[in-house]
Amino acid sequence: MKNKLYISIAALLIILSSCDLNQEFITTLTKDQVSSQFDFKKNQAMALYTDLPNGFFALGNAMMASASDEAEFTYNGGAQNFNSGSWDAFTNPDDVWSVYYKSIRKVNVFLSDTAKVNLDAYKNDPNPSSQLVYKTRLAQTINWKYEARFLRAYYYFELVKRYGGVPIITLPLDLESNFSNIKRNTLSECIDFIVNECDSVSKDGGLPLTYDNDNLGRVTKGAALALKSRILLYAASDLFNTPSWAGGYANPELISVSGDRKTKWKDAADAAKALINLSGSGYSLGGNYSILGKTFNDPELIMVCRSWTNNDFERINFPIGAVIGLGSITPSQNLVDDYEMQDGTKFDWNNPTEKASPYANRDPRLAMSVYYNQSKFSNIFLDISTGGANGKGIANATTTGYYIKKFIDETLDLTLNRTSVHSWVIFRISEIYLNYAEALNEYDPGNPDISLYVNKTRQRTGVTMPVIPSTLSQSEMRERIRHERRIELAFEDHRLWDVRRWMTAPTVLNTPLYGVKITATDLGYNYEKIEVEKRVFEPKMYFYPIPQKLLYTNGVDWPQNPLW
């Protein structure tokens, strides 16, 4: 019975691995053997990156945007279960618990083994070339540890934003481990762990600012500072500081933190500003917003998840009626309505001129993010009207009246299986500007830096939207910052978590998803806003439930998250 218990829990925490914890390393190696061992560990270090999220396919073929008010997913799947509220502790379409604990264990195993890399054959050879190899490789093995620790902290962040306080495990568990002693750490302990790891790996002598072209995509000091900025922003936000929504939950320390909110906002602002001021980083707003997701080498990018050249995203999301396109992710009218007019005013369906030409004179980021009726796609103009070449009447055509454009490489000829680079953005400098502005507005309202950094995203090359005045009240500025995040970071997996941490989800995610009905007329087109789908959000959904199969395992005594 005891062995059965251990095996069950070990499987749940994903402790088994192809790595042999008991392997022996001999100390009398030739240079060829040393190189082989070094290369093996290098490959292991690079393999730790493979579990970084690829947000293009977060829920099967759907993006997380389709589980928020940003978009609809044309085909049934996990996103639809989220939207209808048909998920629980047994069936969660985004249950990443075992995924990230497997990732964390891989890091723990790697860190426990890295010290065993034997470089003595070079170290003990007085030849200058051998000494250079020794010093270079020693520096690389040290850097691998910093990279691994960052990745572990990032994987913990992905867990914390979903589940609240989770067990912090920093050693590789095996079948002899006492799993009954493993408890959920408090939310504060998890946040502190992530922040401390970011501080440690980003200190002088830690992660580098940049890499050469052969190593682009590896973790930098900037990535560590960006993760610190994001976790501290979450830590200061309403959700992590307002346990009352949980209805007297017996373990508020798992879903909330204590302490002075103003201090937390200041910490978040300081963390973002430290990255903005990072000397030698070279981060700046790129000159082409529409290239996001289609490059890995742009001054705006801090960290991306790179993939081999492919055309998977295009095959799944090219508009219906285009060659091979499935039109899967379709932006909502809710999102489209929030793109301002070019003069900075709100779009208004009650304005006859704006209703007649709803896409004219809008924030340029709309045309760079969404295909709408009469948008140019490749060498055609899309007709998304009912009965049109790309509209209703065709099987699986968009129900919202739109197709996603952001991240799409429309130059790809899928009939010839053409491919191109796709990079999921994990951190970019725009987010850090907006993190800074949001936090600063909460602890030092009226500070001129607030409008300065919000306006950087609005005034970027190719966008040039009117500046937000610095004279707004704190509450007015708060809404403008939230709006700017909505637009600037659209489809980048921020919205679903932003509305949770702001605690606006009960309003935002219970609002029906809207689209547009487009009818061709003799004079052009008629546009009518329509309801596409009812959406469901309940307070218990602020945090995911701990997978029930874990709580059924004997020896694990963890509180379930509130209201599940």
C-alpha positions, 0 to 999 in steps of 0.5 A: 500500500505504501509503494502504491501511494508513492507511485500515485503521488509521484505520477501526479507531480510528474517526478519521473524523468528520463534523467538518471539521478544516480548516474556517476561521473568519472573524473579521468576524461579525455578532451573528447569525452569532456566535450561530449559531456559538456554538449550533453548538458548544453542540450539539456539546458536548451531543452528547458526552454521547450515548455515555454508557452506557445500562445498561438495554440494555448487551447488546442488550436485556440488562443486564450483570446478566445476565452476572453472578450477579445475573440470567438473560436469558430470550432467547438473546443476548450475555449467554448467550455470556458465561455459557457462555464462548462469546466470544473476541477475535473475538466479544465481546458487550461489545466497546466498543473502537471505540465508546469510541475514537470517543467519545474522538475526538469529544472530541478534535476538539471540544477542538481546535475550541472555541477558535475560537468567535468572540465578538468581536462581543459582546466589542467592543461596549461596550453592557452587555447585549452585555458580559453576553452575552460574559461568559456565553458565554465562561464557557460555552465554558470549561465545555464544555472541562471537561465534554468532558475529564471525558467523555473520562476517563470513556470511558477508564475504561470501556476500562481496566476491560475491557482494562487499559492502552490507548492514551491519545490526546488529539489528533484523529488524521487520515490523516496521523497515524503510527499505527505509533507508537501503543502501549498505555499502561501501566495506571498511566499510564491510571489517572494520566491519569484521576485527573489529568483529574478533578483538573484539571476539579474544581479551583476555577474548574472544573466547577460544583457544580450547574446550573439546572433547564434543564441538569440532567444535565450533568457537575458537580464531584461527578461528577469526584470520583466518577470519581476515587473509583471509579478509585482504588478499582479501582487499589487492588483485588486484580486490579490488584495481583496479576499472578501470575494471568496465568501469567508474562505478558510485559507485566504493566505492562498489567494491573497497577500497582506501589507500596504497597497501603496508600498506594493504599487511603488515596488511594481513601479520601481521594478518596471522603471528599473527595466526601462532604465536598464543601461545597454539593453537597447529596448525601444518601441519597434517601428512596425506594430504589425510585425509582432509575432513574425520576428524574433529580432526587434528592439521592442522584444524582451523575450519570445518563444521561438518556433521553427519556420512553419505555417500552422497559424496561417492554415488555422486562421486564414479567412474562410474563402481564402486558400486553405484558410479555416478562419478559426479565431475571429475577433469580437465586436466588443474589441473592435468597438474599443479601438478609438476614432483617429481623433481619440474619441470613442466609436459610437454606433449611434453616430450615423456617419460612423455606423455607415463606415465603421472602420474609417478613421480608426486607431491604426492598430485596428487595421493591423490586428483585425481583418474586417469587411473590405480589408485587403488580404494578400491580393484580394479584398475580403467580402465578409457580408452575408453571402459574400466570398468570406462571410456567412453562407460558407461553412464555418465562416466567421460568426463575428464578422471578423478574422484575426490579422495580428501575427498572420503572415498573409504573404505565405502561399499555402498551396506551395507550403511556404513557411515563415518565422513565428515568435510568441511574445512573452515580454516586450517593452510596451507592456513594461511602459504600461506596467509602469504607468499603471503602478505609478498612477496608483501610488503617485497620481499626477506624476508626469511619467504616467502620461509620458509612458502611456503615450509612448505606445500611442505615439509609436511610429505608424500609430500616432494616436492623440496623447492622453493629457496628464491632467486627468484624475486618478480614476480617469487615468486608470481607465485610460491605462486599462484601455491602452492595455486592451488595444496595445496588447490585444491577443497577447494573452493579457486580457483574460488575466487583466480583467481578473486582477482588476476584478472587472471579470464579472462585468466584462466576461458576463457581457455577451460576445458581439459581432456584426451582421453585414448586408450588401446593398446597392449603395455599399454595405449595411452594418448591424451589431449583433449578439453572438454568444452568451458568456459566463463568469462566476467569482470562483473562476478568479482562480482555477480549481486545484485538479481534483485528482490531486486532492483525491490522492491519499497523503495530499492534504491541500485546501481546494480553491474557494467556491469550487 
